[in-house]
Amino acid sequence: MASPEHREALEQNLEQHKQELRLAVQDLTVAAKSWSDPTESIRLRPGTWLAGAFVFGLWLGSGR
């Protein structure tokens, strides 16, 4: 059976890993939201998006 000191060290280690996992999930959530929402990208480069939309519209209008 583990000594009380060893058990306490394991519990602290587990709590630290849980906190690191929470932070990693938060970072992943932020990254996923920024990837799936092009608002900021459009705001930074509106001309590129406008040109891309125009080309896409021409492609769709050509019947392909």
C-alpha positions, -999 to 999 in steps of 0.1 A, spaced: 0 0 0 12 35 -8 25 57 19 5 89 27 32 110 13 33 91 -19 -5 92 -22 -5 130 -17 22 134 -44 1 113 -68 -30 134 -60 -11 166 -66 3 153 -98 -31 142 -110 -46 176 -102 -18 193 -121 -25 172 -152 -62 179 -149 -55 216 -150 -32 213 -179 -58 193 -198 -85 220 -190 -62 246 -205 -54 226 -236 -91 220 -242 -97 258 -238 -70 265 -263 -84 240 -287 -119 256 -284 -105 290 -292 -86 277 -322 -116 258 -335 -138 289 -332 -113 311 -350 -109 285 -377 -147 281 -383 -155 318 -381 -139 337 -410 -151 371 -397 -116 383 -385 -100 371 -417 -126 389 -438 -121 421 -417 -83 419 -423 -84 412 -461 -117 423 -475 -103 427 -511 -91 391 -512 -124 378 -501 -143 400 -525 -121 388 -554 -125 352 -543 -163 356 -541 -163 371 -576 -143 343 -591 -165 317 -573 -196 335 -587 -181 334 -622 -174 297 -617 -209 289 -605 -224 311 -633 -205 293 -660 -226 261 -653 -198 238 -642 
